[in-house]
Amino acid sequence: MEYTTHAIQRCSQRGIRQQQVQWLVDFGCHTWNRGAQVYFFDRARLKRLLLKLSSAERQLAEKAQNVYVVVVDGAVVTVGHRSPDFCVSKPGVHHHRRRPQHQAA
């Protein structure tokens, strides 16, 4: 898999290894956002991966639990750690944000 210069910098800055990125792309869920694929682990997919790994690899994989990878045209463009407000929806699942209700004056 190819990495942009930006992605290489972000991996280095954020302590995310290329093996973790590869596991996310190979075993993680993905959704589309603004023309890019965003990969991440849900509990089931991470558990499935952990069953296939040695104990040393498991520790590294568990650290990827809250990592996301953004891929455009087969190249990794950025990586990061998911924060509580990071919201992705799985294909076929739609979450609607509630609009604040205006009170009549």
Backbone as XML, in Angstrom:
<?xml version="1.0"?>
<chain id="A" units="angstrom">
  <residue number="1" name="MET">
    <atom name="N" x="0.844" y="-1.174" z="0.000"/>
    <atom name="CA" x="0.000" y="0.000" z="0.000"/>
    <atom name="C" x="0.890" y="1.239" z="0.000"/>
  </residue>
  <residue number="2" name="GLU">
    <atom name="N" x="0.495" y="2.222" z="-0.764"/>
    <atom name="CA" x="1.254" y="3.474" z="-0.850"/>
    <atom name="C" x="0.847" y="4.421" z="0.275"/>
  </residue>
  <residue number="3" name="TYR">
    <atom name="N" x="1.790" y="5.261" z="0.679"/>
    <atom name="CA" x="1.559" y="6.278" z="1.701"/>
    <atom name="C" x="1.953" y="7.629" z="1.133"/>
  </residue>
  <residue number="4" name="THR">
    <atom name="N" x="1.131" y="8.637" z="1.379"/>
    <atom name="CA" x="1.529" y="9.991" z="1.010"/>
    <atom name="C" x="2.549" y="10.487" z="2.034"/>
  </residue>
  <residue number="5" name="THR">
    <atom name="N" x="3.238" y="11.553" z="1.689"/>
    <atom name="CA" x="4.194" y="12.153" z="2.625"/>
    <atom name="C" x="3.480" y="12.568" z="3.909"/>
  </residue>
  <residue number="6" name="HIS">
    <atom name="N" x="2.283" y="13.110" z="3.755"/>
    <atom name="CA" x="1.492" y="13.528" z="4.909"/>
    <atom name="C" x="1.198" y="12.334" z="5.819"/>
  </residue>
  <residue number="7" name="ALA">
    <atom name="N" x="0.810" y="11.199" z="5.234"/>
    <atom name="CA" x="0.486" y="10.009" z="6.023"/>
    <atom name="C" x="1.711" y="9.491" z="6.772"/>
  </residue>
  <residue number="8" name="ILE">
    <atom name="N" x="2.864" y="9.514" z="6.133"/>
    <atom name="CA" x="4.099" y="9.071" z="6.787"/>
    <atom name="C" x="4.402" y="9.969" z="7.987"/>
  </residue>
  <residue number="9" name="GLN">
    <atom name="N" x="4.225" y="11.286" z="7.809"/>
    <atom name="CA" x="4.447" y="12.228" z="8.913"/>
    <atom name="C" x="3.482" y="11.961" z="10.060"/>
  </residue>
  <residue number="10" name="ARG">
    <atom name="N" x="2.215" y="11.745" z="9.733"/>
    <atom name="CA" x="1.207" y="11.516" z="10.771"/>
    <atom name="C" x="1.443" y="10.195" z="11.504"/>
  </residue>
  <residue number="11" name="CYS">
    <atom name="N" x="1.850" y="9.154" z="10.785"/>
    <atom name="CA" x="2.182" y="7.880" z="11.438"/>
    <atom name="C" x="3.292" y="8.097" z="12.457"/>
  </residue>
  <residue number="12" name="SER">
    <atom name="N" x="4.300" y="8.828" z="12.061"/>
    <atom name="CA" x="5.438" y="9.094" z="12.934"/>
    <atom name="C" x="5.029" y="9.948" z="14.136"/>
  </residue>
  <residue number="13" name="GLN">
    <atom name="N" x="4.294" y="11.011" z="13.895"/>
    <atom name="CA" x="3.878" y="11.921" z="14.960"/>
    <atom name="C" x="2.939" y="11.256" z="15.957"/>
  </residue>
  <residue number="14" name="ARG">
    <atom name="N" x="2.094" y="10.360" z="15.466"/>
    <atom name="CA" x="1.047" y="9.782" z="16.303"/>
    <atom name="C" x="1.369" y="8.377" z="16.791"/>
  </residue>
  <residue number="15" name="GLY">
    <atom name="N" x="2.548" y="7.874" z="16.461"/>
    <atom name="CA" x="2.967" y="6.565" z="16.957"/>
    <atom name="C" x="2.160" y="5.411" z="16.398"/>
  </residue>
  <residue number="16" name="ILE">
    <atom name="N" x="1.743" y="5.542" z="15.150"/>
    <atom name="CA" x="0.954" y="4.497" z="14.495"/>
    <atom name="C" x="1.857" y="3.771" z="13.512"/>
  </residue>
  <residue number="17" name="ARG">
    <atom name="N" x="1.966" y="2.464" z="13.668"/>
    <atom name="CA" x="2.876" y="1.680" z="12.829"/>
    <atom name="C" x="2.188" y="1.216" z="11.550"/>
  </residue>
  <residue number="18" name="GLN">
    <atom name="N" x="3.004" y="0.969" z="10.538"/>
    <atom name="CA" x="2.461" y="0.538" z="9.252"/>
    <atom name="C" x="1.746" y="-0.804" z="9.368"/>
  </residue>
  <residue number="19" name="GLN">
    <atom name="N" x="2.188" y="-1.673" z="10.270"/>
    <atom name="CA" x="1.500" y="-2.957" z="10.474"/>
    <atom name="C" x="0.078" y="-2.721" z="10.976"/>
  </residue>
  <residue number="20" name="GLN">
    <atom name="N" x="-0.097" y="-1.743" z="11.857"/>
    <atom name="CA" x="-1.432" y="-1.421" z="12.350"/>
    <atom name="C" x="-2.318" y="-0.910" z="11.218"/>
  </residue>
  <residue number="21" name="VAL">
    <atom name="N" x="-1.759" y="-0.080" z="10.359"/>
    <atom name="CA" x="-2.504" y="0.438" z="9.210"/>
    <atom name="C" x="-2.928" y="-0.719" z="8.313"/>
  </residue>
  <residue number="22" name="GLN">
    <atom name="N" x="-2.021" y="-1.644" z="8.060"/>
    <atom name="CA" x="-2.333" y="-2.783" z="7.191"/>
    <atom name="C" x="-3.445" y="-3.637" z="7.787"/>
  </residue>
  <residue number="23" name="TRP">
    <atom name="N" x="-3.404" y="-3.879" z="9.099"/>
    <atom name="CA" x="-4.471" y="-4.640" z="9.753"/>
    <atom name="C" x="-5.809" y="-3.928" z="9.624"/>
  </residue>
  <residue number="24" name="LEU">
    <atom name="N" x="-5.813" y="-2.616" z="9.781"/>
    <atom name="CA" x="-7.063" y="-1.868" z="9.642"/>
    <atom name="C" x="-7.652" y="-2.020" z="8.249"/>
  </residue>
  <residue number="25" name="VAL">
    <atom name="N" x="-6.803" y="-1.921" z="7.246"/>
    <atom name="CA" x="-7.282" y="-2.030" z="5.863"/>
    <atom name="C" x="-7.738" y="-3.460" z="5.567"/>
  </residue>
  <residue number="26" name="ASP">
    <atom name="N" x="-7.009" y="-4.442" z="6.078"/>
    <atom name="CA" x="-7.330" y="-5.844" z="5.789"/>
    <atom name="C" x="-8.500" y="-6.382" z="6.607"/>
  </residue>
  <residue number="27" name="PHE">
    <atom name="N" x="-8.625" y="-5.976" z="7.866"/>
    <atom name="CA" x="-9.606" y="-6.579" z="8.765"/>
    <atom name="C" x="-10.661" y="-5.612" z="9.295"/>
  </residue>
  <residue number="28" name="GLY">
    <atom name="N" x="-10.443" y="-4.320" z="9.159"/>
    <atom name="CA" x="-11.354" y="-3.347" z="9.745"/>
    <atom name="C" x="-12.596" y="-3.086" z="8.910"/>
  </residue>
  <residue number="29" name="CYS">
    <atom name="N" x="-13.499" y="-2.322" z="9.488"/>
    <atom name="CA" x="-14.684" y="-1.832" z="8.781"/>
    <atom name="C" x="-14.259" y="-0.609" z="7.983"/>
  </residue>
  <residue number="30" name="HIS">
    <atom name="N" x="-15.048" y="-0.274" z="6.992"/>
    <atom name="CA" x="-14.778" y="0.997" z="6.326"/>
    <atom name="C" x="-16.084" y="1.645" z="5.906"/>
  </residue>
  <residue number="31" name="THR">
    <atom name="N" x="-16.018" y="2.934" z="5.808"/>
    <atom name="CA" x="-17.144" y="3.719" z="5.336"/>
    <atom name="C" x="-16.589" y="4.789" z="4.406"/>
  </residue>
  <residue number="32" name="TRP">
    <atom name="N" x="-17.462" y="5.390" z="3.645"/>
    <atom name="CA" x="-17.041" y="6.443" z="2.714"/>
    <atom name="C" x="-17.326" y="7.793" z="3.329"/>
  </residue>
  <residue number="33" name="ASN">
    <atom name="N" x="-16.391" y="8.714" z="3.166"/>
    <atom name="CA" x="-16.579" y="10.074" z="3.652"/>
    <atom name="C" x="-15.870" y="11.019" z="2.694"/>
  </residue>
  <residue number="34" name="ARG">
    <atom name="N" x="-16.627" y="11.846" z="2.011"/>
    <atom name="CA" x="-16.092" y="12.847" z="1.077"/>
    <atom name="C" x="-15.161" y="12.234" z="0.038"/>
  </residue>
  <residue number="35" name="GLY">
    <atom name="N" x="-15.548" y="11.095" z="-0.498"/>
    <atom name="CA" x="-14.773" y="10.457" z="-1.558"/>
    <atom name="C" x="-13.601" y="9.625" z="-1.080"/>
  </residue>
  <residue number="36" name="ALA">
    <atom name="N" x="-13.435" y="9.497" z="0.221"/>
    <atom name="CA" x="-12.338" y="8.706" z="0.783"/>
    <atom name="C" x="-12.911" y="7.548" z="1.597"/>
  </residue>
  <residue number="37" name="GLN">
    <atom name="N" x="-12.145" y="6.470" z="1.685"/>
    <atom name="CA" x="-12.524" y="5.356" z="2.541"/>
    <atom name="C" x="-11.882" y="5.577" z="3.908"/>
  </residue>
  <residue number="38" name="VAL">
    <atom name="N" x="-12.686" y="5.461" z="4.956"/>
    <atom name="CA" x="-12.193" y="5.597" z="6.321"/>
    <atom name="C" x="-12.296" y="4.225" z="6.978"/>
  </residue>
  <residue number="39" name="TYR">
    <atom name="N" x="-11.145" y="3.682" z="7.375"/>
    <atom name="CA" x="-11.080" y="2.365" z="8.003"/>
    <atom name="C" x="-10.941" y="2.524" z="9.510"/>
  </residue>
  <residue number="40" name="PHE">
    <atom name="N" x="-11.593" y="1.629" z="10.253"/>
    <atom name="CA" x="-11.552" y="1.628" z="11.709"/>
    <atom name="C" x="-11.946" y="0.239" z="12.191"/>
  </residue>
  <residue number="41" name="PHE">
    <atom name="N" x="-11.707" y="-0.047" z="13.453"/>
    <atom name="CA" x="-12.113" y="-1.327" z="14.036"/>
    <atom name="C" x="-13.381" y="-1.155" z="14.848"/>
  </residue>
  <residue number="42" name="ASP">
    <atom name="N" x="-14.323" y="-2.065" z="14.652"/>
    <atom name="CA" x="-15.405" y="-2.217" z="15.613"/>
    <atom name="C" x="-15.000" y="-3.391" z="16.507"/>
  </residue>
  <residue number="43" name="ARG">
    <atom name="N" x="-15.755" y="-3.652" z="17.538"/>
    <atom name="CA" x="-15.361" y="-4.699" z="18.495"/>
    <atom name="C" x="-15.245" y="-6.067" z="17.845"/>
  </residue>
  <residue number="44" name="ALA">
    <atom name="N" x="-16.206" y="-6.416" z="17.011"/>
    <atom name="CA" x="-16.222" y="-7.749" z="16.405"/>
    <atom name="C" x="-15.028" y="-7.966" z="15.482"/>
  </residue>
  <residue number="45" name="ARG">
    <atom name="N" x="-14.711" y="-6.980" z="14.677"/>
    <atom name="CA" x="-13.592" y="-7.135" z="13.733"/>
    <atom name="C" x="-12.251" y="-7.179" z="14.456"/>
  </residue>
  <residue number="46" name="LEU">
    <atom name="N" x="-12.109" y="-6.372" z="15.490"/>
    <atom name="CA" x="-10.863" y="-6.403" z="16.253"/>
    <atom name="C" x="-10.709" y="-7.756" z="16.942"/>
  </residue>
  <residue number="47" name="LYS">
    <atom name="N" x="-11.784" y="-8.263" z="17.502"/>
    <atom name="CA" x="-11.740" y="-9.568" z="18.172"/>
    <atom name="C" x="-11.342" y="-10.664" z="17.191"/>
  </residue>
  <residue number="48" name="ARG">
    <atom name="N" x="-11.900" y="-10.609" z="15.989"/>
    <atom name="CA" x="-11.575" y="-11.592" z="14.952"/>
    <atom name="C" x="-10.085" y="-11.533" z="14.597"/>
  </residue>
  <residue number="49" name="LEU">
    <atom name="N" x="-9.542" y="-10.334" z="14.492"/>
    <atom name="CA" x="-8.116" y="-10.183" z="14.200"/>
    <atom name="C" x="-7.268" y="-10.725" z="15.340"/>
  </residue>
  <residue number="50" name="LEU">
    <atom name="N" x="-7.618" y="-10.399" z="16.574"/>
    <atom name="CA" x="-6.823" y="-10.815" z="17.726"/>
    <atom name="C" x="-6.704" y="-12.333" z="17.821"/>
  </residue>
  <residue number="51" name="LEU">
    <atom name="N" x="-7.732" y="-13.047" z="17.406"/>
    <atom name="CA" x="-7.695" y="-14.513" z="17.445"/>
    <atom name="C" x="-6.668" y="-15.093" z="16.484"/>
  </residue>
  <residue number="52" name="LYS">
    <atom name="N" x="-6.290" y="-14.344" z="15.472"/>
    <atom name="CA" x="-5.359" y="-14.829" z="14.453"/>
    <atom name="C" x="-3.902" y="-14.492" z="14.754"/>
  </residue>
  <residue number="53" name="LEU">
    <atom name="N" x="-3.651" y="-13.693" z="15.781"/>
    <atom name="CA" x="-2.309" y="-13.166" z="16.015"/>
    <atom name="C" x="-1.609" y="-13.839" z="17.187"/>
  </residue>
  <residue number="54" name="SER">
    <atom name="N" x="-0.280" y="-13.737" z="17.184"/>
    <atom name="CA" x="0.516" y="-14.187" z="18.329"/>
    <atom name="C" x="0.342" y="-13.174" z="19.460"/>
  </residue>
  <residue number="55" name="SER">
    <atom name="N" x="0.804" y="-13.530" z="20.653"/>
    <atom name="CA" x="0.608" y="-12.630" z="21.800"/>
    <atom name="C" x="1.346" y="-11.302" z="21.617"/>
  </residue>
  <residue number="56" name="ALA">
    <atom name="N" x="2.532" y="-11.332" z="21.022"/>
    <atom name="CA" x="3.278" y="-10.086" z="20.791"/>
    <atom name="C" x="2.540" y="-9.193" z="19.802"/>
  </residue>
  <residue number="57" name="GLU">
    <atom name="N" x="1.994" y="-9.794" z="18.753"/>
    <atom name="CA" x="1.246" y="-9.019" z="17.755"/>
    <atom name="C" x="-0.065" y="-8.506" z="18.335"/>
  </residue>
  <residue number="58" name="ARG">
    <atom name="N" x="-0.668" y="-9.287" z="19.252"/>
    <atom name="CA" x="-1.933" y="-8.880" z="19.856"/>
    <atom name="C" x="-1.808" y="-7.543" z="20.577"/>
  </residue>
  <residue number="59" name="GLN">
    <atom name="N" x="-0.702" y="-7.348" z="21.271"/>
    <atom name="CA" x="-0.507" y="-6.084" z="21.992"/>
    <atom name="C" x="-0.488" y="-4.903" z="21.031"/>
  </residue>
  <residue number="60" name="LEU">
    <atom name="N" x="0.184" y="-5.071" z="19.908"/>
    <atom name="CA" x="0.244" y="-4.007" z="18.906"/>
    <atom name="C" x="-1.137" y="-3.779" z="18.286"/>
  </residue>
  <residue number="61" name="ALA">
    <atom name="N" x="-1.861" y="-4.864" z="18.018"/>
    <atom name="CA" x="-3.190" y="-4.748" z="17.416"/>
    <atom name="C" x="-4.168" y="-4.056" z="18.364"/>
  </residue>
  <residue number="62" name="GLU">
    <atom name="N" x="-4.080" y="-4.350" z="19.653"/>
    <atom name="CA" x="-4.985" y="-3.720" z="20.616"/>
    <atom name="C" x="-4.781" y="-2.210" z="20.673"/>
  </residue>
  <residue number="63" name="LYS">
    <atom name="N" x="-3.557" y="-1.768" z="20.422"/>
    <atom name="CA" x="-3.286" y="-0.330" z="20.401"/>
    <atom name="C" x="-3.920" y="0.347" z="19.186"/>
  </residue>
  <residue number="64" name="ALA">
    <atom name="N" x="-4.305" y="-0.433" z="18.186"/>
    <atom name="CA" x="-4.947" y="0.115" z="16.986"/>
    <atom name="C" x="-6.463" y="0.199" z="17.138"/>
  </residue>
  <residue number="65" name="GLN">
    <atom name="N" x="-6.966" y="-0.144" z="18.316"/>
    <atom name="CA" x="-8.406" y="-0.171" z="18.547"/>
    <atom name="C" x="-9.070" y="1.168" z="18.239"/>
  </residue>
  <residue number="66" name="ASN">
    <atom name="N" x="-8.422" y="2.264" z="18.556"/>
    <atom name="CA" x="-9.007" y="3.592" z="18.341"/>
    <atom name="C" x="-8.282" y="4.386" z="17.270"/>
  </residue>
  <residue number="67" name="VAL">
    <atom name="N" x="-7.734" y="3.680" z="16.297"/>
    <atom name="CA" x="-7.023" y="4.325" z="15.190"/>
    <atom name="C" x="-7.933" y="4.324" z="13.966"/>
  </residue>
  <residue number="68" name="TYR">
    <atom name="N" x="-7.825" y="5.354" z="13.150"/>
    <atom name="CA" x="-8.515" y="5.351" z="11.860"/>
    <atom name="C" x="-7.505" y="5.630" z="10.761"/>
  </residue>
  <residue number="69" name="VAL">
    <atom name="N" x="-7.834" y="5.167" z="9.561"/>
    <atom name="CA" x="-6.977" y="5.333" z="8.383"/>
    <atom name="C" x="-7.845" y="5.867" z="7.257"/>
  </residue>
  <residue number="70" name="VAL">
    <atom name="N" x="-7.376" y="6.904" z="6.568"/>
    <atom name="CA" x="-8.102" y="7.469" z="5.432"/>
    <atom name="C" x="-7.345" y="7.108" z="4.160"/>
  </residue>
  <residue number="71" name="VAL">
    <atom name="N" x="-8.059" y="6.470" z="3.217"/>
    <atom name="CA" x="-7.454" y="5.988" z="1.971"/>
    <atom name="C" x="-8.190" y="6.610" z="0.787"/>
  </residue>
  <residue number="72" name="VAL">
    <atom name="N" x="-7.422" y="7.159" z="-0.155"/>
    <atom name="CA" x="-7.972" y="7.706" z="-1.398"/>
    <atom name="C" x="-7.213" y="7.077" z="-2.554"/>
  </residue>
  <residue number="73" name="ASP">
    <atom name="N" x="-7.936" y="6.488" z="-3.491"/>
    <atom name="CA" x="-7.338" y="5.865" z="-4.675"/>
    <atom name="C" x="-6.225" y="4.885" z="-4.320"/>
  </residue>
  <residue number="74" name="GLY">
    <atom name="N" x="-6.426" y="4.095" z="-3.263"/>
    <atom name="CA" x="-5.466" y="3.072" z="-2.881"/>
    <atom name="C" x="-4.260" y="3.566" z="-2.111"/>
  </residue>
  <residue number="75" name="ALA">
    <atom name="N" x="-4.201" y="4.855" z="-1.789"/>
    <atom name="CA" x="-3.070" y="5.405" z="-1.038"/>
    <atom name="C" x="-3.549" y="5.929" z="0.316"/>
  </residue>
  <residue number="76" name="VAL">
    <atom name="N" x="-2.786" y="5.639" z="1.354"/>
    <atom name="CA" x="-3.091" y="6.158" z="2.688"/>
    <atom name="C" x="-2.755" y="7.644" z="2.692"/>
  </residue>
  <residue number="77" name="VAL">
    <atom name="N" x="-3.746" y="8.486" z="3.011"/>
    <atom name="CA" x="-3.505" y="9.929" z="3.007"/>
    <atom name="C" x="-3.331" y="10.500" z="4.406"/>
  </residue>
  <residue number="78" name="THR">
    <atom name="N" x="-3.938" y="9.873" z="5.413"/>
    <atom name="CA" x="-3.722" y="10.301" z="6.793"/>
    <atom name="C" x="-4.168" y="9.207" z="7.740"/>
  </residue>
  <residue number="79" name="VAL">
    <atom name="N" x="-3.702" y="9.296" z="8.970"/>
    <atom name="CA" x="-4.075" y="8.372" z="10.039"/>
    <atom name="C" x="-4.261" y="9.190" z="11.304"/>
  </residue>
  <residue number="80" name="GLY">
    <atom name="N" x="-4.993" y="8.642" z="12.250"/>
    <atom name="CA" x="-5.175" y="9.354" z="13.501"/>
    <atom name="C" x="-5.824" y="8.482" z="14.545"/>
  </residue>
  <residue number="81" name="HIS">
    <atom name="N" x="-5.987" y="9.056" z="15.732"/>
    <atom name="CA" x="-6.655" y="8.383" z="16.838"/>
    <atom name="C" x="-8.076" y="8.911" z="16.919"/>
  </residue>
  <residue number="82" name="ARG">
    <atom name="N" x="-9.025" y="8.004" z="17.060"/>
    <atom name="CA" x="-10.426" y="8.402" z="17.146"/>
    <atom name="C" x="-10.691" y="9.065" z="18.488"/>
  </residue>
  <residue number="83" name="SER">
    <atom name="N" x="-11.343" y="10.192" z="18.442"/>
    <atom name="CA" x="-11.738" y="10.897" z="19.657"/>
    <atom name="C" x="-13.212" y="10.583" z="19.925"/>
  </residue>
  <residue number="84" name="PRO">
    <atom name="N" x="-13.731" y="10.945" z="21.105"/>
    <atom name="CA" x="-15.136" y="10.653" z="21.398"/>
    <atom name="C" x="-16.115" y="11.256" z="20.390"/>
  </residue>
  <residue number="85" name="ASP">
    <atom name="N" x="-15.763" y="12.379" z="19.768"/>
    <atom name="CA" x="-16.679" y="12.989" z="18.806"/>
    <atom name="C" x="-16.439" y="12.510" z="17.378"/>
  </residue>
  <residue number="86" name="PHE">
    <atom name="N" x="-15.531" y="11.540" z="17.193"/>
    <atom name="CA" x="-15.294" y="10.952" z="15.877"/>
    <atom name="C" x="-16.470" y="10.035" z="15.590"/>
  </residue>
  <residue number="87" name="CYS">
    <atom name="N" x="-17.215" y="10.336" z="14.558"/>
    <atom name="CA" x="-18.431" y="9.585" z="14.270"/>
    <atom name="C" x="-18.361" y="8.999" z="12.871"/>
  </residue>
  <residue number="88" name="VAL">
    <atom name="N" x="-18.474" y="7.691" z="12.797"/>
    <atom name="CA" x="-18.585" y="7.031" z="11.506"/>
    <atom name="C" x="-19.784" y="6.112" z="11.576"/>
  </residue>
  <residue number="89" name="SER">
    <atom name="N" x="-20.416" y="5.916" z="10.471"/>
    <atom name="CA" x="-21.520" y="4.973" z="10.443"/>
    <atom name="C" x="-21.154" y="3.838" z="9.517"/>
  </residue>
  <residue number="90" name="LYS">
    <atom name="N" x="-21.540" y="2.655" z="9.918"/>
    <atom name="CA" x="-21.279" y="1.489" z="9.090"/>
    <atom name="C" x="-22.203" y="1.548" z="7.883"/>
  </residue>
  <residue number="91" name="PRO">
    <atom name="N" x="-21.806" y="0.916" z="6.775"/>
    <atom name="CA" x="-22.678" y="0.911" z="5.605"/>
    <atom name="C" x="-24.058" y="0.367" z="5.968"/>
  </residue>
  <residue number="92" name="GLY">
    <atom name="N" x="-25.081" y="1.048" z="5.526"/>
    <atom name="CA" x="-26.445" y="0.616" z="5.788"/>
    <atom name="C" x="-27.021" y="1.141" z="7.093"/>
  </residue>
  <residue number="93" name="VAL">
    <atom name="N" x="-26.203" y="1.773" z="7.917"/>
    <atom name="CA" x="-26.671" y="2.327" z="9.183"/>
    <atom name="C" x="-26.605" y="3.841" z="9.074"/>
  </residue>
  <residue number="94" name="HIS">
    <atom name="N" x="-27.710" y="4.490" z="9.331"/>
    <atom name="CA" x="-27.748" y="5.942" z="9.204"/>
    <atom name="C" x="-28.101" y="6.559" z="10.552"/>
  </residue>
  <residue number="95" name="HIS">
    <atom name="N" x="-27.256" y="7.442" z="10.995"/>
    <atom name="CA" x="-27.501" y="8.171" z="12.234"/>
    <atom name="C" x="-27.872" y="9.595" z="11.861"/>
  </residue>
  <residue number="96" name="HIS">
    <atom name="N" x="-28.941" y="10.073" z="12.438"/>
    <atom name="CA" x="-29.380" y="11.434" z="12.159"/>
    <atom name="C" x="-29.130" y="12.287" z="13.390"/>
  </residue>
  <residue number="97" name="ARG">
    <atom name="N" x="-28.506" y="13.416" z="13.174"/>
    <atom name="CA" x="-28.292" y="14.337" z="14.283"/>
    <atom name="C" x="-29.592" y="15.066" z="14.560"/>
  </residue>
  <residue number="98" name="ARG">
    <atom name="N" x="-29.861" y="15.228" z="15.807"/>
    <atom name="CA" x="-31.074" y="15.951" z="16.181"/>
    <atom name="C" x="-30.824" y="17.441" z="16.056"/>
  </residue>
  <residue number="99" name="ARG">
    <atom name="N" x="-31.771" y="18.109" z="15.486"/>
    <atom name="CA" x="-31.692" y="19.564" z="15.381"/>
    <atom name="C" x="-32.248" y="20.172" z="16.659"/>
  </residue>
  <residue number="100" name="PRO">
    <atom name="N" x="-31.625" y="21.228" z="17.130"/>
    <atom name="CA" x="-32.181" y="21.880" z="18.324"/>
    <atom name="C" x="-33.556" y="22.456" z="18.010"/>
  </residue>
  <residue number="101" name="GLN">
    <atom name="N" x="-34.469" y="22.270" z="18.917"/>
    <atom name="CA" x="-35.821" y="22.772" z="18.714"/>
    <atom name="C" x="-35.883" y="24.214" z="19.193"/>
  </residue>
  <residue number="102" name="HIS">
    <atom name="N" x="-36.449" y="25.053" z="18.352"/>
    <atom name="CA" x="-36.579" y="26.466" z="18.698"/>
    <atom name="C" x="-37.855" y="26.660" z="19.509"/>
  </residue>
  <residue number="103" name="GLN">
    <atom name="N" x="-37.721" y="27.413" z="20.556"/>
    <atom name="CA" x="-38.886" y="27.683" z="21.385"/>
    <atom name="C" x="-39.592" y="28.931" z="20.880"/>
  </residue>
  <residue number="104" name="ALA">
    <atom name="N" x="-40.878" y="28.872" z="20.896"/>
    <atom name="CA" x="-41.665" y="30.030" z="20.467"/>
    <atom name="C" x="-41.536" y="31.138" z="21.506"/>
  </residue>
  <residue number="105" name="ALA">
    <atom name="N" x="-41.445" y="32.358" z="21.024"/>
    <atom name="CA" x="-41.279" y="33.497" z="21.941"/>
    <atom name="C" x="-42.584" y="33.956" z="22.510"/>
  </residue>
</chain>
